Amino acid sequence: MPGLNTDEWKEWAEFADRDKEEAEAAFQRSSWAEACFHAQQACEKLLKAFLLTKGIFMPIHDLGRLAEEASRFVGELEELKEDLKRLTVHYYASRYPNAARRFGVAYNRELAEVCLETVRRLWSVLRPLLKP
């Protein structure tokens, strides 16, 4: 478990930035499922980085719950919670055999664009708050 009240949040933010970059790169390669997975991962890690600055670590993948907790400190996240909740499914659906079908997810350009837009919106709210 990450050390609370430390600078470990910086590592989480760096990993989040890398996942965001990979989501963008996957989109350019037309790798729709990968773009959605890395978008989910970027958001999860950025939310966890932010929460670590508040002394909170939640070992979950549910972006809705993470956003709910973070919105106690940043009200702007309220309007992103539903989009983040929808992004959570890509943690599972993009990674496991037949999971996309079981979750009813059809990976395509349009879905990947929606996922990337959610990442960009989260970045505009949280990333400026996480400067060393």
N, CA, C and O of each residue as an XYZ file, in Angstrom:
528
protein
N       0.849     -1.181      0.000
C       0.000      0.000      0.000
C       0.890      1.238      0.000
O       1.897      1.282      0.707
N       0.522      2.235     -0.787
C       1.329      3.456     -0.827
C       1.422      4.109      0.553
O       0.507      4.020      1.371
N       2.539      4.754      0.776
C       2.714      5.471      2.030
C       1.887      6.746      2.022
O       2.029      7.584      1.131
N       1.032      6.884      3.009
C       0.209      8.081      3.079
C       1.037      9.243      3.627
O       2.003      9.046      4.364
N       0.638     10.448      3.254
C       1.319     11.665      3.692
C       2.783     11.683      3.247
O       3.653     12.166      3.972
N       3.046     11.155      2.052
C       4.384     11.187      1.472
C       4.274     11.815      0.092
O       3.211     12.281     -0.319
N       5.383     11.814     -0.600
C       5.385     12.324     -1.981
C       5.100     11.218     -2.996
O       5.313     11.408     -4.193
N       4.625     10.077     -2.531
C       4.368      8.967     -3.445
C       3.329      9.328     -4.511
O       3.293      8.709     -5.575
N       2.498     10.311     -4.233
C       1.507     10.751     -5.208
C       2.173     11.147     -6.523
O       1.574     11.013     -7.590
N       3.423     11.639     -6.446
C       4.121     12.067     -7.660
C       4.328     10.900     -8.620
O       4.186     11.048     -9.833
N       4.665      9.739     -8.063
C       4.841      8.552     -8.902
C       3.518      8.164     -9.562
O       3.480      7.817    -10.743
N       2.440      8.227     -8.791
C       1.128      7.906     -9.347
C       0.786      8.881    -10.462
O       0.245      8.476    -11.491
N       1.090     10.141    -10.278
C       0.806     11.142    -11.309
C       1.645     10.887    -12.561
O       1.148     11.036    -13.677
N       2.913     10.505    -12.386
C       3.771     10.193    -13.533
C       3.231      8.988    -14.299
O       3.201      8.996    -15.530
N       2.808      7.959    -13.580
C       2.231      6.783    -14.234
C       0.933      7.167    -14.949
O       0.653      6.672    -16.041
N       0.157      8.033    -14.343
C      -1.080      8.499    -14.973
C      -0.764      9.215    -16.282
O      -1.422      8.990    -17.298
N       0.243     10.074    -16.246
C       0.632     10.792    -17.468
C       1.040      9.812    -18.569
O       0.695     10.001    -19.736
N       1.777      8.765    -18.189
C       2.190      7.769    -19.185
C       0.996      7.021    -19.762
O       0.943      6.760    -20.964
N       0.032      6.674    -18.901
C      -1.161      6.001    -19.419
C      -1.961      6.918    -20.339
O      -2.505      6.463    -21.346
N      -2.034      8.184    -20.008
C      -2.727      9.145    -20.882
C      -2.041      9.200    -22.244
O      -2.700      9.167    -23.283
N      -0.710      9.284    -22.228
C       0.041      9.296    -23.491
C      -0.198      8.018    -24.282
O      -0.369      8.059    -25.500
N      -0.211      6.886    -23.590
C      -0.439      5.606    -24.274
C      -1.851      5.528    -24.830
O      -2.059      4.972    -25.909
N      -2.830      6.079    -24.110
C      -4.203      6.107    -24.627
C      -4.261      6.894    -25.938
O      -4.902      6.470    -26.899
N      -3.592      8.029    -25.964
C      -3.559      8.855    -27.181
C      -2.843      8.119    -28.313
O      -3.301      8.136    -29.455
N      -1.714      7.469    -27.993
C      -0.961      6.731    -29.007
C      -1.768      5.551    -29.546
O      -1.773      5.297    -30.750
N      -2.445      4.834    -28.658
C      -3.273      3.698    -29.093
C      -4.386      4.179    -30.014
O      -4.717      3.513    -30.995
N      -4.959      5.324    -29.702
C      -6.000      5.879    -30.564
C      -5.426      6.149    -31.959
O      -6.072      5.848    -32.963
N      -4.234      6.707    -32.023
C      -3.607      6.989    -33.323
C      -3.337      5.710    -34.109
O      -3.318      5.728    -35.340
N      -3.128      4.598    -33.399
C      -2.896      3.289    -34.050
C      -4.203      2.574    -34.371
O      -4.194      1.465    -34.904
N      -5.328      3.211    -34.046
C      -6.652      2.585    -34.212
C      -6.826      1.365    -33.316
O      -7.577      0.450    -33.655
N      -6.147      1.346    -32.190
C      -6.283      0.270    -31.203
C      -7.311      0.721    -30.175
O      -6.965      1.186    -29.089
N      -8.584      0.574    -30.539
C      -9.666      1.165    -29.758
C      -9.753      0.610    -28.334
O      -9.902      1.377    -27.383
N      -9.662     -0.697    -28.182
C      -9.750     -1.284    -26.836
C      -8.578     -0.822    -25.977
O      -8.760     -0.502    -24.802
N      -7.381     -0.784    -26.551
C      -6.215     -0.314    -25.808
C      -6.368      1.144    -25.402
O      -6.014      1.524    -24.286
N      -6.891      1.954    -26.301
C      -7.097      3.374    -25.989
C      -8.044      3.515    -24.801
O      -7.813      4.331    -23.908
N      -9.101      2.724    -24.794
C     -10.077      2.795    -23.701
C      -9.478      2.275    -22.395
O      -9.707      2.853    -21.333
N      -8.713      1.188    -22.470
C      -8.069      0.650    -21.265
C      -7.119      1.673    -20.656
O      -7.172      1.939    -19.456
N      -6.249      2.247    -21.485
C      -5.277      3.207    -20.953
C      -5.956      4.494    -20.493
O      -5.459      5.163    -19.587
N      -7.066      4.842    -21.093
C      -7.836      5.993    -20.605
C      -8.346      5.710    -19.198
O      -8.260      6.563    -18.315
N      -8.880      4.505    -18.993
C      -9.355      4.129    -17.658
C      -8.205      4.157    -16.666
O      -8.338      4.696    -15.567
N      -7.078      3.580    -17.054
C      -5.926      3.528    -16.155
C      -5.398      4.918    -15.823
O      -5.043      5.196    -14.678
N      -5.348      5.784    -16.819
C      -4.879      7.155    -16.588
C      -5.759      7.849    -15.569
O      -5.256      8.496    -14.650
N      -7.063      7.723    -15.721
C      -7.994      8.370    -14.788
C      -7.875      7.769    -13.390
O      -7.858      8.497    -12.397
N      -7.794      6.464    -13.317
C      -7.670      5.813    -12.011
C      -6.418      6.295    -11.288
O      -6.476      6.644    -10.109
N      -5.304      6.314    -11.979
C      -4.043      6.699    -11.341
C      -4.016      8.182    -10.984
O      -3.465      8.555     -9.948
N      -4.600      9.027    -11.823
C      -4.620     10.447    -11.493
C      -5.511     10.711    -10.281
O      -5.151     11.498     -9.406
N      -6.664     10.061    -10.229
C      -7.536     10.207     -9.066
C      -6.841      9.708     -7.798
O      -6.936     10.340     -6.747
N      -6.145      8.580     -7.898
C      -5.438      8.048     -6.737
C      -4.289      8.964     -6.324
O      -4.033      9.132     -5.132
N      -3.600      9.553     -7.291
C      -2.536     10.508     -6.971
C      -3.110     11.677     -6.177
O      -2.561     12.082     -5.152
N      -4.218     12.205     -6.668
C      -4.841     13.330     -5.973
C      -5.268     12.931     -4.560
O      -5.016     13.658     -3.599
N      -5.911     11.782     -4.444
C      -6.376     11.350     -3.124
C      -5.213     11.109     -2.166
O      -5.338     11.352     -0.966
N      -4.087     10.635     -2.684
C      -2.912     10.455     -1.829
C      -2.450     11.777     -1.230
O      -1.949     11.804     -0.106
N      -2.614     12.876     -1.969
C      -2.230     14.179     -1.413
C      -3.119     14.559     -0.241
O      -2.771     15.433      0.554
N      -4.264     13.903     -0.134
C      -5.188     14.145      0.974
C      -5.076     13.071      2.054
O      -5.863     13.050      3.001
N      -4.083     12.171      1.903
C      -3.890     11.113      2.897
C      -4.848      9.949      2.741
O      -5.092      9.213      3.697
N      -5.399      9.772      1.536
C      -6.397      8.726      1.283
C      -5.876      7.794      0.198
O      -5.414      8.247     -0.849
N      -5.952      6.481      0.452
C      -5.690      5.505     -0.600
C      -6.832      4.518     -0.625
O      -7.187      3.931      0.398
N      -7.405      4.340     -1.803
C      -8.519      3.408     -1.985
C      -8.081      2.350     -3.001
O      -7.955      2.667     -4.184
N      -7.845      1.108     -2.579
C      -7.375      0.063     -3.488
C      -8.513     -0.529     -4.319
O      -8.840     -1.709     -4.198
N      -9.106      0.310     -5.158
C     -10.230     -0.095     -6.004
C      -9.985      0.409     -7.422
O      -9.087      1.216     -7.662
N     -10.800     -0.081     -8.359
C     -10.706      0.353     -9.750
C     -11.936      1.151    -10.173
O     -12.006      1.618    -11.310
N     -12.882      1.309     -9.296
C     -14.152      1.978     -9.595
C     -13.943      3.494     -9.660
O     -13.803      4.156     -8.631
N     -13.924      4.026    -10.868
C     -13.663      5.454    -11.046
C     -14.771      6.314    -10.457
O     -14.513      7.432    -10.012
N     -15.984      5.818    -10.449
C     -17.085      6.560     -9.849
C     -16.856      6.777     -8.364
O     -17.068      7.875     -7.849
N     -16.422      5.725     -7.678
C     -16.161      5.837     -6.234
C     -14.953      6.735     -5.964
O     -14.969      7.553     -5.045
N     -13.915      6.573     -6.769
C     -12.739      7.424     -6.600
C     -13.095      8.893     -6.828
O     -12.661      9.770     -6.082
N     -13.885      9.148     -7.864
C     -14.299     10.527     -8.164
C     -15.203     11.078     -7.072
O     -15.132     12.257     -6.725
N     -16.048     10.215     -6.538
C     -16.926     10.641     -5.445
C     -16.099     11.123     -4.252
O     -16.385     12.164     -3.662
N     -15.080     10.353     -3.914
C     -14.215     10.739     -2.796
C     -13.443     12.016     -3.123
O     -13.352     12.918     -2.290
N     -12.897     12.094     -4.314
C     -12.120     13.277     -4.706
C     -12.992     14.522     -4.822
O     -12.513     15.634     -4.598
N     -14.255     14.352     -5.165
C     -15.146     15.508     -5.329
C     -15.438     16.200     -4.002
O     -15.929     17.328     -3.986
N     -15.140     15.536     -2.896
C     -15.267     16.201     -1.588
C     -14.297     17.375     -1.484
O     -14.527     18.315     -0.723
N     -13.215     17.312     -2.251
C     -12.180     18.343     -2.225
C     -12.223     19.249     -3.449
O     -11.811     20.407     -3.391
N     -12.726     18.709     -4.559
C     -12.772     19.457     -5.823
C     -14.177     19.306     -6.390
O     -14.501     18.300     -7.020
N     -14.994     20.305     -6.161
C     -16.399     20.256     -6.578
C     -16.604     20.060     -8.066
O     -17.617     19.496     -8.478
N     -15.656     20.518     -8.888
C     -15.780     20.383    -10.342
C     -15.883     18.925    -10.785
O     -16.378     18.641    -11.876
N     -15.422     18.012     -9.953
C     -15.460     16.592    -10.308
C     -16.877     16.038    -10.310
O     -17.135     14.997    -10.915
N     -17.789     16.715     -9.646
C     -19.193     16.267     -9.620
C     -19.715     16.040    -11.030
O     -20.373     15.034    -11.297
N     -19.422     16.973    -11.935
C     -19.958     16.870    -13.296
C     -19.258     15.802    -14.134
O     -19.724     15.473    -15.224
N     -18.155     15.261    -13.643
C     -17.439     14.204    -14.360
C     -17.750     12.804    -13.842
O     -17.391     11.815    -14.481
N     -18.413     12.709    -12.692
C     -18.600     11.399    -12.048
C     -19.286     10.375    -12.942
O     -18.856      9.223    -12.995
N     -20.329     10.765    -13.635
C     -21.054      9.793    -14.471
C     -20.190      9.291    -15.622
O     -20.198      8.100    -15.935
N     -19.441     10.204    -16.257
C     -18.548      9.783    -17.339
C     -17.458      8.859    -16.814
O     -17.100      7.881    -17.470
N     -16.935      9.164    -15.645
C     -15.908      8.310    -15.048
C     -16.474      6.945    -14.676
O     -15.800      5.930    -14.850
N     -17.693      6.908    -14.170
C     -18.337      5.618    -13.869
C     -18.398      4.754    -15.123
O     -18.113      3.558    -15.073
N     -18.770      5.360    -16.247
C     -18.874      4.613    -17.509
C     -17.511      4.121    -17.994
O     -17.426      3.097    -18.672
N     -16.464      4.833    -17.656
C     -15.121      4.457    -18.082
C     -14.596      3.232    -17.325
O     -13.722      2.522    -17.824
N     -15.116      2.990    -16.148
C     -14.640      1.883    -15.304
C     -14.700      0.537    -16.017
O     -13.805     -0.287    -15.830
N     -15.717      0.292    -16.822
C     -15.896     -1.008    -17.472
C     -14.689     -1.404    -18.321
O     -14.446     -2.592    -18.534
N     -13.939     -0.430    -18.801
C     -12.821     -0.741    -19.692
C     -11.626     -1.338    -18.957
O     -10.707     -1.864    -19.584
N     -11.637     -1.257    -17.642
C     -10.615     -1.958    -16.873
C     -10.759     -3.463    -17.097
O      -9.765     -4.188    -17.132
N     -11.978     -3.920    -17.246
C     -12.276     -5.341    -17.415
C     -12.502     -5.715    -18.874
O     -11.884     -6.648    -19.387
N     -13.381     -4.991    -19.532
C     -13.841     -5.383    -20.858
C     -12.731     -5.424    -21.901
O     -12.796     -6.216    -22.842
N     -11.725     -4.590    -21.748
C     -10.663     -4.527    -22.753
C      -9.554     -5.546    -22.520
O      -8.687     -5.708    -23.378
N      -9.560     -6.233    -21.385
C      -8.411     -7.043    -20.994
C      -8.639     -8.542    -20.977
O      -7.673     -9.300    -21.065
N      -9.848     -8.989    -20.871
C     -10.098    -10.409    -20.669
C     -10.857    -11.005    -21.850
O     -11.700    -10.341    -22.454
N     -10.552    -12.273    -22.179
C     -11.251    -12.923    -23.295
C     -12.768    -12.871    -23.108
O     -13.283    -13.195    -22.038
N     -13.454    -12.470    -24.132
C     -14.918    -12.406    -24.178
C     -15.537    -11.382    -23.221
O     -16.761    -11.278    -23.144
N     -14.721    -10.637    -22.503
C     -15.267     -9.688    -21.528
C     -16.043     -8.563    -22.217
O     -17.095     -8.149    -21.730
N     -15.534     -8.070    -23.337
C     -16.241     -6.987    -24.028
C     -17.651     -7.446    -24.401
O     -18.620     -6.708    -24.223
N     -17.754     -8.661    -24.917
C     -19.075     -9.195    -25.276
C     -19.953     -9.338    -24.039
O     -21.125     -8.964    -24.063
N     -19.396     -9.874    -22.965
C     -20.179    -10.056    -21.734
C     -20.653     -8.729    -21.155
O     -21.748     -8.644    -20.598
N     -19.827     -7.692    -21.286
C     -20.206     -6.369    -20.775
C     -20.993     -5.555    -21.801
O     -21.437     -4.445    -21.508
N     -21.165     -6.109    -23.008
C     -21.912     -5.391    -24.040
C     -21.163     -4.202    -24.615
O     -21.777     -3.205    -24.996
N     -19.836     -4.300    -24.681
C     -19.006     -3.210    -25.184
C     -18.527     -3.549    -26.596
O     -17.980     -4.626    -26.832
N     -18.735     -2.630    -27.520
C     -18.234     -2.774    -28.892
C     -17.176     -1.692    -29.101
O     -17.500     -0.509    -29.208
N     -15.925     -2.102    -29.158
C     -14.844     -1.127    -29.300
C     -14.780     -0.597    -30.726
O     -14.718     -1.352    -31.696
N     -14.796      0.711    -30.815
C     -14.699      1.393    -32.100
C     -14.152      2.797    -31.874
O     -13.909      3.204    -30.737
N     -13.965      3.514    -32.941
C     -13.391      4.860    -32.880
C     -14.226      5.796    -32.000
O     -13.681      6.546    -31.190
N     -15.527      5.746    -32.163
C     -16.406      6.656    -31.420
C     -16.286      6.435    -29.903
O     -16.208      7.392    -29.133
N     -16.272      5.178    -29.492
C     -16.144      4.879    -28.069
C     -14.789      5.347    -27.546
O     -14.704      5.928    -26.465
N     -13.738      5.094    -28.311
C     -12.404      5.534    -27.896
C     -12.339      7.054    -27.775
O     -11.680      7.576    -26.876
N     -13.015      7.763    -28.671
C     -13.050      9.229    -28.583
C     -13.729      9.687    -27.299
O     -13.272     10.632    -26.656
N     -14.813      9.026    -26.926
C     -15.512      9.368    -25.684
C     -14.598      9.130    -24.482
O     -14.539      9.954    -23.569
N     -13.893      8.013    -24.485
C     -12.974      7.706    -23.381
C     -11.873      8.762    -23.281
O     -11.546      9.227    -22.189
N     -11.307      9.134    -24.423
C     -10.235     10.131    -24.402
C     -10.751     11.501    -23.983
O     -10.034     12.252    -23.322
N     -11.954     11.830    -24.348
C     -12.518     13.113    -23.926
C     -12.679     13.149    -22.402
O     -12.458     14.186    -21.777
N     -13.059     12.029    -21.816
C     -13.176     11.962    -20.357
C     -11.812     12.180    -19.713
O     -11.699     12.916    -18.733
N     -10.777     11.546    -20.257
C      -9.421     11.733    -19.738
C      -9.038     13.211    -19.811
O      -8.557     13.780    -18.831
N      -9.247     13.817    -20.946
C      -8.858     15.217    -21.124
C      -9.598     16.136    -20.159
O      -9.014     17.080    -19.626
N     -10.851     15.868    -19.938
C     -11.618     16.690    -19.000
C     -11.101     16.521    -17.575
O     -10.967     17.500    -16.840
N     -10.807     15.271    -17.180
C     -10.261     15.042    -15.839
C      -8.911     15.742    -15.692
O      -8.627     16.350    -14.661
N      -8.087     15.649    -16.729
C      -6.761     16.286    -16.681
C      -6.894     17.797    -16.497
O      -6.124     18.403    -15.752
N      -7.851     18.395    -17.161
C      -7.998     19.852    -17.060
C      -8.384     20.279    -15.648
O      -8.086     21.399    -15.235
N      -9.043     19.393    -14.907
C      -9.457     19.714    -13.542
C      -8.371     19.355    -12.529
O      -8.003     20.183    -11.696
N      -7.855     18.116    -12.595
C      -6.976     17.632    -11.525
C      -5.477     17.852    -11.753
O      -4.743     18.145    -10.809
N      -5.032     17.715    -12.978
C      -3.576     17.739    -13.187
C      -2.946     19.049    -12.725
O      -1.855     19.013    -12.156
N      -3.581     20.215    -12.943
C      -2.982     21.456    -12.448
C      -2.826     21.498    -10.920
O      -2.005     22.256    -10.403
N      -3.597     20.701    -10.212
C      -3.501     20.670     -8.751
C      -2.354     19.807     -8.257
O      -2.032     19.816     -7.069
N      -1.738     19.060     -9.164
C      -0.695     18.106     -8.782
C       0.664     18.521     -9.364
O       1.298     17.766    -10.101
N       1.075     19.692     -9.027
C       2.393     20.166     -9.460
C       3.357     20.073     -8.286
O       3.013     20.457     -7.168
N       4.582     19.558     -8.538
C       5.562     19.427     -7.434
C       5.951     20.763     -6.831
O       6.758     20.810     -5.903
